[in-house]
Amino acid sequence: MTAWYGSCTDLDRKALQRVVKTAQHITRTELPSMEDLYSQRLRKKSLRIIKDPHHPSHKLFFLLPSGRRYRSILARTRRFGDSFFPRAVRLLNN
């Protein structure tokens, strides 16, 4: 989910949300939204990468001199801006 949800179109996200609503109706339970699941998993995955200095993507999470925020990754295209790493940095900075 962390790999493909960020680059989904709005139409795809609405279709996935319809599936979640149908599952809620069938099971008669409240399920978390896809956006909430994506945020949770994105945060968890990025924190695992930050803790592991041997991970190949560890260098993409670079702390600013304040030590509280990460340097944002510049993206020239919308496609790259919606990918995992820029979204993870934005999530961690908020």
N, CA, C and O atoms as CSV, one atom per row, in Angstrom:
chain,resi,resn,atom,element,x,y,z
A,1,MET,N,N,0.818,-1.191,0.000
A,1,MET,CA,C,0.000,0.000,0.000
A,1,MET,C,C,0.865,1.258,0.000
A,1,MET,O,O,0.520,2.248,-0.647
A,2,THR,N,N,1.972,1.227,0.712
A,2,THR,CA,C,2.819,2.418,0.768
A,2,THR,C,C,3.461,2.707,-0.577
A,2,THR,O,O,3.846,3.844,-0.850
A,3,ALA,N,N,3.580,1.695,-1.415
A,3,ALA,CA,C,4.223,1.891,-2.712
A,3,ALA,C,C,3.281,2.506,-3.741
A,3,ALA,O,O,3.724,3.327,-4.544
A,4,TRP,N,N,2.011,2.147,-3.750
A,4,TRP,CA,C,1.135,2.562,-4.846
A,4,TRP,C,C,0.061,3.563,-4.461
A,4,TRP,O,O,-0.461,4.241,-5.346
A,5,TYR,N,N,-0.298,3.694,-3.191
A,5,TYR,CA,C,-1.428,4.553,-2.839
A,5,TYR,C,C,-1.133,6.035,-3.079
A,5,TYR,O,O,-2.034,6.786,-3.455
A,6,GLY,N,N,0.091,6.460,-2.872
A,6,GLY,CA,C,0.443,7.867,-3.053
A,6,GLY,C,C,0.281,8.351,-4.479
A,6,GLY,O,O,-0.022,9.522,-4.708
A,7,SER,N,N,0.478,7.471,-5.431
A,7,SER,CA,C,0.385,7.894,-6.829
A,7,SER,C,C,-0.951,7.526,-7.474
A,7,SER,O,O,-1.101,7.638,-8.690
A,8,CYS,N,N,-1.908,7.094,-6.680
A,8,CYS,CA,C,-3.244,6.796,-7.222
A,8,CYS,C,C,-3.943,8.090,-7.622
A,8,CYS,O,O,-3.697,9.150,-7.048
A,9,THR,N,N,-4.809,7.982,-8.605
A,9,THR,CA,C,-5.621,9.136,-8.992
A,9,THR,C,C,-6.806,9.247,-8.038
A,9,THR,O,O,-7.097,8.317,-7.285
A,10,ASP,N,N,-7.479,10.378,-8.075
A,10,ASP,CA,C,-8.651,10.561,-7.230
A,10,ASP,C,C,-9.736,9.544,-7.555
A,10,ASP,O,O,-10.446,9.071,-6.667
A,11,LEU,N,N,-9.856,9.217,-8.823
A,11,LEU,CA,C,-10.841,8.224,-9.245
A,11,LEU,C,C,-10.522,6.856,-8.636
A,11,LEU,O,O,-11.423,6.148,-8.186
A,12,ASP,N,N,-9.253,6.491,-8.624
A,12,ASP,CA,C,-8.849,5.217,-8.010
A,12,ASP,C,C,-9.104,5.221,-6.512
A,12,ASP,O,O,-9.549,4.217,-5.955
A,13,ARG,N,N,-8.826,6.346,-5.854
A,13,ARG,CA,C,-9.044,6.435,-4.405
A,13,ARG,C,C,-10.516,6.338,-4.056
A,13,ARG,O,O,-10.880,5.707,-3.064
A,14,LYS,N,N,-11.361,6.954,-4.859
A,14,LYS,CA,C,-12.803,6.854,-4.611
A,14,LYS,C,C,-13.290,5.426,-4.800
A,14,LYS,O,O,-14.143,4.955,-4.048
A,15,ALA,N,N,-12.754,4.737,-5.798
A,15,ALA,CA,C,-13.128,3.337,-6.022
A,15,ALA,C,C,-12.700,2.467,-4.843
A,15,ALA,O,O,-13.456,1.598,-4.410
A,16,LEU,N,N,-11.501,2.691,-4.323
A,16,LEU,CA,C,-11.035,1.936,-3.160
A,16,LEU,C,C,-11.882,2.240,-1.935
A,16,LEU,O,O,-12.175,1.343,-1.145
A,17,GLN,N,N,-12.277,3.499,-1.771
A,17,GLN,CA,C,-13.105,3.870,-0.625
A,17,GLN,C,C,-14.484,3.222,-0.722
A,17,GLN,O,O,-15.079,2.872,0.297
A,18,ARG,N,N,-14.993,3.062,-1.945
A,18,ARG,CA,C,-16.276,2.352,-2.124
A,18,ARG,C,C,-16.153,0.897,-1.683
A,18,ARG,O,O,-17.083,0.349,-1.091
A,19,VAL,N,N,-15.030,0.278,-1.962
A,19,VAL,CA,C,-14.798,-1.098,-1.522
A,19,VAL,C,C,-14.785,-1.165,0.007
A,19,VAL,O,O,-15.346,-2.089,0.596
A,20,VAL,N,N,-14.147,-0.191,0.642
A,20,VAL,CA,C,-14.096,-0.153,2.108
A,20,VAL,C,C,-15.508,0.022,2.664
A,20,VAL,O,O,-15.867,-0.643,3.636
A,21,LYS,N,N,-16.308,0.894,2.073
A,21,LYS,CA,C,-17.680,1.102,2.548
A,21,LYS,C,C,-18.532,-0.153,2.378
A,21,LYS,O,O,-19.364,-0.468,3.229
A,22,THR,N,N,-18.320,-0.862,1.279
A,22,THR,CA,C,-19.040,-2.113,1.065
A,22,THR,C,C,-18.646,-3.142,2.109
A,22,THR,O,O,-19.501,-3.855,2.634
A,23,ALA,N,N,-17.358,-3.224,2.413
A,23,ALA,CA,C,-16.880,-4.149,3.442
A,23,ALA,C,C,-17.446,-3.779,4.811
A,23,ALA,O,O,-17.765,-4.663,5.605
A,24,GLN,N,N,-17.574,-2.486,5.095
A,24,GLN,CA,C,-18.177,-2.052,6.354
A,24,GLN,C,C,-19.632,-2.488,6.425
A,24,GLN,O,O,-20.106,-2.938,7.468
A,25,HIS,N,N,-20.323,-2.353,5.323
A,25,HIS,CA,C,-21.728,-2.729,5.283
A,25,HIS,C,C,-21.892,-4.242,5.479
A,25,HIS,O,O,-22.798,-4.679,6.189
A,26,ILE,N,N,-21.032,-5.030,4.862
A,26,ILE,CA,C,-21.122,-6.483,4.965
A,26,ILE,C,C,-20.771,-6.953,6.372
A,26,ILE,O,O,-21.477,-7.783,6.945
A,27,THR,N,N,-19.691,-6.428,6.927
A,27,THR,CA,C,-19.227,-6.879,8.249
A,27,THR,C,C,-19.901,-6.152,9.399
A,27,THR,O,O,-19.790,-6.574,10.550
A,28,ARG,N,N,-20.598,-5.065,9.102
A,28,ARG,CA,C,-21.280,-4.244,10.121
A,28,ARG,C,C,-20.307,-3.756,11.192
A,28,ARG,O,O,-20.643,-3.703,12.375
A,29,THR,N,N,-19.094,-3.401,10.758
A,29,THR,CA,C,-18.091,-2.813,11.642
A,29,THR,C,C,-17.532,-1.562,10.984
A,29,THR,O,O,-17.627,-1.386,9.769
A,30,GLU,N,N,-16.959,-0.713,11.788
A,30,GLU,CA,C,-16.328,0.511,11.285
A,30,GLU,C,C,-14.878,0.208,10.940
A,30,GLU,O,O,-14.119,-0.270,11.784
A,31,LEU,N,N,-14.498,0.485,9.711
A,31,LEU,CA,C,-13.125,0.270,9.262
A,31,LEU,C,C,-12.442,1.619,9.054
A,31,LEU,O,O,-13.100,2.598,8.703
A,32,PRO,N,N,-11.123,1.678,9.268
A,32,PRO,CA,C,-10.412,2.937,9.017
A,32,PRO,C,C,-10.392,3.254,7.525
A,32,PRO,O,O,-10.448,2.357,6.684
A,33,SER,N,N,-10.312,4.529,7.217
A,33,SER,CA,C,-10.274,4.931,5.807
A,33,SER,C,C,-8.917,4.565,5.213
A,33,SER,O,O,-7.941,4.340,5.929
A,34,MET,N,N,-8.886,4.514,3.893
A,34,MET,CA,C,-7.645,4.181,3.202
A,34,MET,C,C,-6.574,5.235,3.479
A,34,MET,O,O,-5.395,4.906,3.609
A,35,GLU,N,N,-6.981,6.496,3.570
A,35,GLU,CA,C,-6.022,7.579,3.833
A,35,GLU,C,C,-5.374,7.418,5.208
A,35,GLU,O,O,-4.174,7.646,5.364
A,36,ASP,N,N,-6.174,7.024,6.205
A,36,ASP,CA,C,-5.623,6.809,7.547
A,36,ASP,C,C,-4.650,5.636,7.562
A,36,ASP,O,O,-3.578,5.719,8.162
A,37,LEU,N,N,-5.024,4.553,6.907
A,37,LEU,CA,C,-4.125,3.402,6.828
A,37,LEU,C,C,-2.828,3.764,6.127
A,37,LEU,O,O,-1.745,3.368,6.559
A,38,TYR,N,N,-2.944,4.517,5.045
A,38,TYR,CA,C,-1.750,4.923,4.293
A,38,TYR,C,C,-0.838,5.789,5.159
A,38,TYR,O,O,0.378,5.594,5.165
A,39,SER,N,N,-1.409,6.733,5.880
A,39,SER,CA,C,-0.593,7.607,6.739
A,39,SER,C,C,0.118,6.819,7.828
A,39,SER,O,O,1.296,7.049,8.100
A,40,GLN,N,N,-0.598,5.893,8.450
A,40,GLN,CA,C,0.007,5.088,9.511
A,40,GLN,C,C,1.155,4.243,8.977
A,40,GLN,O,O,2.230,4.196,9.575
A,41,ARG,N,N,0.925,3.581,7.855
A,41,ARG,CA,C,1.964,2.705,7.302
A,41,ARG,C,C,3.135,3.482,6.737
A,41,ARG,O,O,4.280,3.033,6.797
A,42,LEU,N,N,2.841,4.654,6.185
A,42,LEU,CA,C,3.912,5.506,5.667
A,42,LEU,C,C,4.826,5.962,6.794
A,42,LEU,O,O,6.050,5.926,6.665
A,43,ARG,N,N,4.228,6.390,7.897
A,43,ARG,CA,C,5.011,6.818,9.061
A,43,ARG,C,C,5.838,5.665,9.615
A,43,ARG,O,O,7.020,5.835,9.915
A,44,LYS,N,N,5.222,4.494,9.750
A,44,LYS,CA,C,5.909,3.339,10.316
A,44,LYS,C,C,7.096,2.911,9.444
A,44,LYS,O,O,8.186,2.639,9.949
A,45,LYS,N,N,6.867,2.858,8.145
A,45,LYS,CA,C,7.927,2.447,7.220
A,45,LYS,C,C,9.073,3.459,7.204
A,45,LYS,O,O,10.241,3.072,7.209
A,46,SER,N,N,8.747,4.746,7.184
A,46,SER,CA,C,9.802,5.757,7.143
A,46,SER,C,C,10.599,5.777,8.452
A,46,SER,O,O,11.806,6.014,8.423
A,47,LEU,N,N,9.957,5.537,9.588
A,47,LEU,CA,C,10.699,5.483,10.849
A,47,LEU,C,C,11.632,4.271,10.899
A,47,LEU,O,O,12.716,4.347,11.478
A,48,ARG,N,N,11.216,3.156,10.296
A,48,ARG,CA,C,12.097,1.992,10.215
A,48,ARG,C,C,13.310,2.291,9.344
A,48,ARG,O,O,14.418,1.856,9.657
A,49,ILE,N,N,13.114,3.025,8.259
A,49,ILE,CA,C,14.238,3.383,7.389
A,49,ILE,C,C,15.188,4.322,8.118
A,49,ILE,O,O,16.406,4.182,7.999
A,50,ILE,N,N,14.653,5.270,8.867
A,50,ILE,CA,C,15.484,6.232,9.603
A,50,ILE,C,C,16.323,5.531,10.667
A,50,ILE,O,O,17.480,5.893,10.880
A,51,LYS,N,N,15.749,4.530,11.337
A,51,LYS,CA,C,16.471,3.828,12.404
A,51,LYS,C,C,17.568,2.907,11.880
A,51,LYS,O,O,18.497,2.573,12.615
A,52,ASP,N,N,17.470,2.493,10.619
A,52,ASP,CA,C,18.436,1.552,10.060
A,52,ASP,C,C,19.459,2.293,9.196
A,52,ASP,O,O,19.146,2.642,8.058
A,53,PRO,N,N,20.667,2.543,9.699
A,53,PRO,CA,C,21.661,3.291,8.913
A,53,PRO,C,C,22.171,2.527,7.694
A,53,PRO,O,O,22.791,3.127,6.816
A,54,HIS,N,N,21.926,1.225,7.618
A,54,HIS,CA,C,22.389,0.430,6.481
A,54,HIS,C,C,21.338,0.335,5.376
A,54,HIS,O,O,21.590,-0.261,4.328
A,55,HIS,N,N,20.181,0.910,5.603
A,55,HIS,CA,C,19.139,0.876,4.570
A,55,HIS,C,C,19.573,1.770,3.409
A,55,HIS,O,O,20.099,2.858,3.642
A,56,PRO,N,N,19.364,1.336,2.165
A,56,PRO,CA,C,19.806,2.138,1.014
A,56,PRO,C,C,19.158,3.523,0.936
A,56,PRO,O,O,19.745,4.437,0.358
A,57,SER,N,N,17.974,3.694,1.500
A,57,SER,CA,C,17.279,4.974,1.426
A,57,SER,C,C,17.467,5.832,2.676
A,57,SER,O,O,16.860,6.896,2.797
A,58,HIS,N,N,18.295,5.378,3.591
A,58,HIS,CA,C,18.513,6.114,4.837
A,58,HIS,C,C,19.020,7.539,4.576
A,58,HIS,O,O,18.669,8.465,5.307
A,59,LYS,N,N,19.829,7.711,3.555
A,59,LYS,CA,C,20.423,9.023,3.287
A,59,LYS,C,C,19.401,10.039,2.769
A,59,LYS,O,O,19.681,11.238,2.757
A,60,LEU,N,N,18.231,9.581,2.345
A,60,LEU,CA,C,17.202,10.503,1.857
A,60,LEU,C,C,16.496,11.243,2.988
A,60,LEU,O,O,15.859,12.270,2.754
A,61,PHE,N,N,16.603,10.730,4.211
A,61,PHE,CA,C,16.009,11.381,5.374
A,61,PHE,C,C,17.118,12.127,6.114
A,61,PHE,O,O,17.757,11.589,7.018
A,62,PHE,N,N,17.327,13.369,5.710
A,62,PHE,CA,C,18.430,14.178,6.211
A,62,PHE,C,C,17.866,15.245,7.143
A,62,PHE,O,O,17.041,16.059,6.729
A,63,LEU,N,N,18.310,15.243,8.408
A,63,LEU,CA,C,17.835,16.231,9.379
A,63,LEU,C,C,18.403,17.612,9.082
A,63,LEU,O,O,19.556,17.749,8.673
A,64,LEU,N,N,17.592,18.617,9.291
A,64,LEU,CA,C,18.047,20.004,9.179
A,64,LEU,C,C,18.861,20.362,10.421
A,64,LEU,O,O,18.828,19.612,11.397
A,65,PRO,N,N,19.585,21.472,10.421
A,65,PRO,CA,C,20.413,21.824,11.577
A,65,PRO,C,C,19.639,21.953,12.893
A,65,PRO,O,O,20.219,21.778,13.965
A,66,SER,N,N,18.341,22.255,12.826
A,66,SER,CA,C,17.547,22.354,14.055
A,66,SER,C,C,17.401,20.995,14.735
A,66,SER,O,O,17.199,20.928,15.947
A,67,GLY,N,N,17.501,19.911,13.960
A,67,GLY,CA,C,17.372,18.570,14.512
A,67,GLY,C,C,15.941,18.116,14.700
A,67,GLY,O,O,15.703,17.030,15.228
A,68,ARG,N,N,14.970,18.936,14.274
A,68,ARG,CA,C,13.558,18.582,14.474
A,68,ARG,C,C,12.838,18.243,13.183
A,68,ARG,O,O,11.845,17.517,13.201
A,69,ARG,N,N,13.318,18.751,12.075
A,69,ARG,CA,C,12.639,18.544,10.794
A,69,ARG,C,C,13.600,17.928,9.786
A,69,ARG,O,O,14.819,18.056,9.901
A,70,TYR,N,N,13.025,17.265,8.807
A,70,TYR,CA,C,13.822,16.656,7.747
A,70,TYR,C,C,13.828,17.550,6.516
A,70,TYR,O,O,12.859,18.257,6.238
A,71,ARG,N,N,14.933,17.505,5.788
A,71,ARG,CA,C,15.047,18.291,4.562
A,71,ARG,C,C,14.073,17.744,3.535
A,71,ARG,O,O,14.057,16.545,3.256
A,72,SER,N,N,13.263,18.629,2.977
A,72,SER,CA,C,12.283,18.178,1.991
A,72,SER,C,C,12.982,17.835,0.688
A,72,SER,O,O,13.984,18.449,0.320
A,73,ILE,N,N,12.445,16.860,0.010
A,73,ILE,CA,C,13.008,16.390,-1.250
A,73,ILE,C,C,12.338,17.153,-2.380
A,73,ILE,O,O,11.116,17.116,-2.522
A,74,LEU,N,N,13.135,17.841,-3.180
A,74,LEU,CA,C,12.579,18.612,-4.282
A,74,LEU,C,C,12.112,17.680,-5.385
A,74,LEU,O,O,12.806,16.741,-5.773
A,75,ALA,N,N,10.922,17.965,-5.877
A,75,ALA,CA,C,10.355,17.149,-6.949
A,75,ALA,C,C,9.957,18.067,-8.093
A,75,ALA,O,O,9.196,19.016,-7.901
A,76,ARG,N,N,10.462,17.788,-9.258
A,76,ARG,CA,C,10.124,18.607,-10.420
A,76,ARG,C,C,8.794,18.206,-11.034
A,76,ARG,O,O,8.143,19.013,-11.697
A,77,THR,N,N,8.394,16.973,-10.816
A,77,THR,CA,C,7.134,16.517,-11.397
A,77,THR,C,C,6.162,16.135,-10.295
A,77,THR,O,O,6.566,15.790,-9.184
A,78,ARG,N,N,4.898,16.199,-10.609
A,78,ARG,CA,C,3.850,15.812,-9.663
A,78,ARG,C,C,3.947,14.318,-9.335
A,78,ARG,O,O,3.668,13.888,-8.215
A,79,ARG,N,N,4.347,13.552,-10.338
A,79,ARG,CA,C,4.462,12.109,-10.151
A,79,ARG,C,C,5.490,11.774,-9.076
A,79,ARG,O,O,5.232,10.930,-8.218
A,80,PHE,N,N,6.647,12.424,-9.112
A,80,PHE,CA,C,7.666,12.168,-8.094
A,80,PHE,C,C,7.264,12.786,-6.760
A,80,PHE,O,O,7.570,12.226,-5.708
A,81,GLY,N,N,6.595,13.915,-6.786
A,81,GLY,CA,C,6.169,14.554,-5.551
A,81,GLY,C,C,5.164,13.732,-4.765
A,81,GLY,O,O,5.073,13.862,-3.544
A,82,ASP,N,N,4.406,12.883,-5.458
A,82,ASP,CA,C,3.436,12.021,-4.802
A,82,ASP,C,C,3.991,10.644,-4.468
A,82,ASP,O,O,3.255,9.790,-3.972
A,83,SER,N,N,5.268,10.412,-4.729
A,83,SER,CA,C,5.852,9.104,-4.443
A,83,SER,C,C,6.185,8.989,-2.949
A,83,SER,O,O,5.939,9.912,-2.173
A,84,PHE,N,N,6.741,7.856,-2.571
A,84,PHE,CA,C,6.924,7.527,-1.163
A,84,PHE,C,C,7.792,8.522,-0.394
A,84,PHE,O,O,7.372,9.022,0.649
A,85,PHE,N,N,8.986,8.814,-0.887
A,85,PHE,CA,C,9.938,9.592,-0.093
A,85,PHE,C,C,9.514,11.036,0.146
A,85,PHE,O,O,9.570,11.481,1.292
A,86,PRO,N,N,9.094,11.793,-0.862
A,86,PRO,CA,C,8.639,13.159,-0.556
A,86,PRO,C,C,7.423,13.196,0.368
A,86,PRO,O,O,7.322,14.063,1.236
A,87,ARG,N,N,6.509,12.259,0.180
A,87,ARG,CA,C,5.332,12.228,1.056
A,87,ARG,C,C,5.725,11.840,2.481
A,87,ARG,O,O,5.170,12.378,3.439
A,88,ALA,N,N,6.666,10.921,2.633
A,88,ALA,CA,C,7.114,10.507,3.962
A,88,ALA,C,C,7.770,11.666,4.699
A,88,ALA,O,O,7.528,11.860,5.890
A,89,VAL,N,N,8.595,12.435,4.003
A,89,VAL,CA,C,9.246,13.589,4.630
A,89,VAL,C,C,8.203,14.622,5.039
A,89,VAL,O,O,8.277,15.171,6.138
A,90,ARG,N,N,7.233,14.894,4.167
A,90,ARG,CA,C,6.179,15.847,4.526
A,90,ARG,C,C,5.383,15.368,5.735
A,90,ARG,O,O,5.035,16.168,6.603
A,91,LEU,N,N,5.092,14.077,5.798
A,91,LEU,CA,C,4.342,13.527,6.928
A,91,LEU,C,C,5.135,13.635,8.217
A,91,LEU,O,O,4.580,13.998,9.254
A,92,LEU,N,N,6.420,13.326,8.170
A,92,LEU,CA,C,7.253,13.398,9.371
A,92,LEU,C,C,7.450,14.840,9.844
A,92,LEU,O,O,7.603,15.081,11.041
A,93,ASN,N,N,7.447,15.790,8.924
A,93,ASN,CA,C,7.634,17.184,9.300
A,93,ASN,C,C,6.388,17.820,9.899
A,93,ASN,O,O,6.472,18.854,10.561
A,94,ASN,N,N,5.250,17.213,9.670
A,94,ASN,CA,C,4.001,17.790,10.224
A,94,ASN,C,C,3.706,17.303,11.603
A,94,ASN,O,O,2.700,17.696,12.194
